[in-house]
Each structure stands twice: as structure tokens, then as C-alpha cells.
Amino acid sequence: MKEILPFALLSFTSFFTLINPLGTMPIFMTMTSDLDHKCRVRTARKAVLVAFITIIIFALSGQLLFNFFGISVNSFRIVGGVIFFLMGMDMLQARLGKVKVKESEVKKYVNDISITPLAIPMICGPGAITNAIVLMEDATYIGMVAVLFISVFVVLLLTYLILISSSKIIKFLGETGNNVMMRLMGLIVMVIAVEFFFSGLKPIILEIIR
């Protein structure tokens, strides 16, 4: 029982840091700026739900899936880095803010962005997946597994609350402020993309050299 509290603290802090809901919020804001509040809430809810299911699946069978398909977390990091970089380029040029969604296409648009890129890889990225696999291996009994799942749930609940609050921030910033923030966040997302890409590429190159 003494292991539960440190494990719970580790699980919560690591997932909150890796999922980084505050970092996801500006991207969510720009991609949903033309949607009404109801559609934003639906998008956030679906994205968080998909992310939760994905993290739990990888926690339970991640290592088996990776071994079965012959892929590695480093490969996942490289792909995530490419996706982030392209997204950052669009944000830097304020392309995401110019997307106009027709009323007849709102449902399809919500379904598309809630799964990719919001749920995967923004919320449930390589870091969160790797963390789930590692912590699951450290969970030696059912109580620790329960704590792990509860920690993921609490972090994603906070993520959901932060995302649905972004509509108030959008109204406060206005169109100009939103475009300025999008360009600034575009630079940050591109930096994150480069870090993701090379953190995945470096171990692969070292392995090839060896």
C-alpha cells in the first residue's frame, strides 16, 4: 500500500506533463474557431474519449502490438514529428484560422479533427503511449493498475475542461489576437516537432551504426 501514493503521484504528473493540455489548447482553439460552442464541446469530448481508449489499449497491450507489427516507439516519434511540423507550418501562415466549415460539413469536420490530429497525436502522443506502457509494466498488482487508469482519466478530464473553456478565450482574443497566438504557437509546435523527430531518429541511427 505504501507504493500506491508515490505511484499515483508519478502517474498523474507524468501524464499531465506529456499530454500538456495547455499546449493543446491553442491548436484546438484555431481548428474550432469557426464552430459554435456545442460543436467545440462535442469535438473536445470525442478527442478526449478516443485518447483515453487509445492510452488504455496501449497500456494493456502496447508492447505486444509494437512487437507484432515490428514497429518501435521511436518510429512513432518520427511520424508524430512530421505531423506536428506540417501543422506548425499551417499555423505559422495562419491557414488553420482561414478554414471555413460549411454547416452541412460540420459533423464530418468534427469527426475528422477530433481523431486526428487532436486525439492522436496531440493528446495521445508517443510520450503518453510510452509512459502508459512503462507504468503498466511497473504496476505489480491490481491496485496500482487501477491507480494508473484513474490518473489517466483525471488528466484527460482536466484536458477536456481546459479545451471547452477555450471558447471564452477565443471571444476574448478576437480574430486578430487569435491569428497572432496561432502564429506564435505555430513556431512552438514546429520546435516540438523537431524535438520529436530527432528524439526518434537518433536511437535508430545509433542502432544502425552499432
Residue, then its C-alpha position, 0 to 999 in steps of 0.5 A: m500500500k505504501e507504493i500506491l501514493p508515490f505511484a499515483l503521484l508519478s502517474f498523474t504528473s507524468f501524464f499531465t506533463l506529456i499530454n500538456p493540455l495547455g499546449t493543446m489548447p491553442i491548436f484546438m482553439t484555431m481548428t474550432s474557431d469557426l464552430d459554435h460552442k456545442c460543436r467545440v464541446r462535442t469535438a473536445r469530448k470525442a478527442v478526449l474519449v478516443a485518447f483515453i481508449t487509445i492510452i488504455i489499449f496501449a497500456l494493456s497491450g502496447q508492447l505486444l502490438f509494437n512487437f507484432f507489427g515490428i514497429s518501435v516507439n521511436s518510429f512513432r516519434i518520427v511520424g508524430g514529428v512530421i505531423f506536428f511540423l506540417m501543422g506548425m507550418d499551417m499555423l505559422q501562415a495562419r491557414l488553420g484560422k482561414v478554414k471555413v466549415k460549411e454547416s452541412e460539413v460540420k459533423k464530418y469536420v468534427n469527426d475528422i479533427s477530433i481523431t486526428p490530429l487532436a486525439i492522436p497525436m496531440i493528446c495521445g502522443p508517443g510520450a503518453i503511449t510510452n509512459a502508459i506502457v512503462l507504468m503498466e509494466d511497473a504496476t505489480y498488482i491490481g491496485m496500482v493498475a487501477v491507480l494508473f487508469i484513474s490518473v489517466f482519466v483525471v488528466l484527460l478530464l482536466t484536458y477536456l475542461i481546459l479545451i471547452s473553456s477555450s471558447k471564452i478565450i477565443k471571444f476574448l482574443g478576437e480574430t486578430g489576437n487569435n491569428v497572432m497566438m496561432r502564429l506564435m504557437g505555430l513556431i512552438v509546435m514546429v520546435i516540438a516537432v523537431e524535438f520529436f523527430f530527432s528524439g526518434l531518429k537518433p536511437i535508430i541511427l545509433e542502432i544502425i551504426r552499432 
